[in-house]
Amino acid sequence: MIGRLQKRLTQLLLVFAVTTGVLLVLIYFHYAAQFPRESGVIRHILLVEYVYLVAMFSIIALLLLRSYEKRRDAQLESERQRRRLQDEVAAHERTNQELQRAKEVAEAANELKSRYVVGISHEIRSPLNAIYGYAQLLERNSPVDPVDAVRVIRRSSEHLSDLVDGLLDISRMEGGVMRISRDTIRLPDFLQQIVDMFRLQAEANGLNFIYDQPEYLPAYVNADQKRLRQVLINLLSNAIKFTRHGEVRLTVRYRTQIAHFEIEDTGIGIDEEDRNRIFEPFERGNQEAARMAPGTGLGLTITKLLVETMGGELTLHSEVGKGSRFRVKLMLSSMLSSDTEEDVRREILGYRGRRRSVLLVDDNPSHIGLMRGTLEPLGFDVVWTSDSAMVNLLAAQYRPDLVLLDVALGGPTGWDVADGLRAMDIPDLKIMMVSGNAHEYAIGGAPGMPHDAFVIKPFDVDVLVDQVGLLLGLDWTYAEEIDGVVNTSVNETITLSGSSRRYLDELYQLGRIGHVRAIEGKLKEMVAADPESEAFVSRLGDLIANFDLKTYMNMLDEVRDDH
Ligand code: ADP
């Protein structure tokens, strides 16, 4: 632009110089002819005039050019500023949008948390009310049947315990502290057990149960047996729960170390808008039939988290009124054989060597009771306290081999107490932390940590015993090593009618997978079908009420053999 203007001005200057020159020459000739004597002066004046005019013109052109350049620079600068401002405004808008998004995410998380808390309170309130109400009635000697009252209290407690277990599972999985064990599973037997159990349940509900087995299944695979069972049980019990007519089908396929489990039903199906929601805690389907069915709304949340924690994938296809299909895809590495008979847990009776002592520190008397009930029969000397101030005193007096220390004590925490114990320098003292808060989990035995092991409440008693054995390096003695010590057999002959006998297999299968509620239902059916079996049913019922599945199975085994 500037180049063009410069060229133009130069051209103009040339034209101006030439025309002015020609004009002045003409003027010169004109006046030189009139005044020949003054021609020298005229030439001189005209020449000066010419130089002056050309110089003026050049200066004006230069000034014009300069002012144009300045204006253009100013324009460019203001254009640059405008663009910078626009960029800044756009950046602000982007930041604003991101902030807005972050705010929405935080609000959604907050809302979810509130919903969680409301959901939990709501879920806890009704069983708690039942327990509270019946406990008060019993206390006041009101005319309620104590058996009924205790049954309601037990059922409600079970429901609460399911809820707490479920929530803890979710919390452990979300917090990444869920430990997945690598058990050796006899896959065909494992699946058959589950199939046997659900076939019974499905048939009892008038449904057809189909087990579509693969041609090839590895004999042994590596996986967390308890968790895998939990996944299949959750999906199959839902399939049965939400299907009124037709069939429930379990299809299993296994290829290149990947197992596919498909649980398909011809039930009520799931609305499109529910298909994601039902995997959230406490969310249940909107259909009337779904809302009427009992449940906590935690099953699918746990199932999905479990599958994902095991590195797998859970997908859902469903059509309202036609049915649902849940697919689980999991890597289950196969093994050629197993040296371990993982299903059979030998009953521990005690340990060899000197008596070991254990100090229990927990402000909850029922947990102390549970741990004493577990450890004392195995030959441990157990002292306990709920008062953290007493711990050092008791430790100095009894010199325990192991301290089981609750993290959440009133006053100083379990961690402070553990530090205090370490400062006492008791030789070979082992400390096991116990906590109901999975987020506190910290593997023990690391340098700088006061504890040697950590267990999360509620714990499996067998797991606690195993941990104690490992920590103290114990050499356990087992039931079958000591003749005649364990005798859980039924010492009298039981005769059952033909109609009762058909229940034995079903009760046995349910016992194998520990499905306590289904066993209770089956026992009721059995006594209704054959009132003579009442004594037998009530003994089994007592064993189940005490969760003594081992004696329950032994009893059934013997009766089945006799028949
Ligand atoms: P719950 O069964 O205790 O309600 P879940 O988390 O297991 O909790 O299931 C959540 C919801 O998903 C159920 O309430 C039901 O609406 C829906 N659902 C789960 N499985 C099925 C199924 N097989 N068919 C139809 N609806 C299902």
Residues whose N, C-alpha, C, O or C-beta is under 5 A from the ligand:
A	BS01	ADP	N238 A239 F242 G267 I268 G269 I270 I278 E283 R284 G285 A290 P294 G295 T296 G297 L298 G299 L300 T301 S324
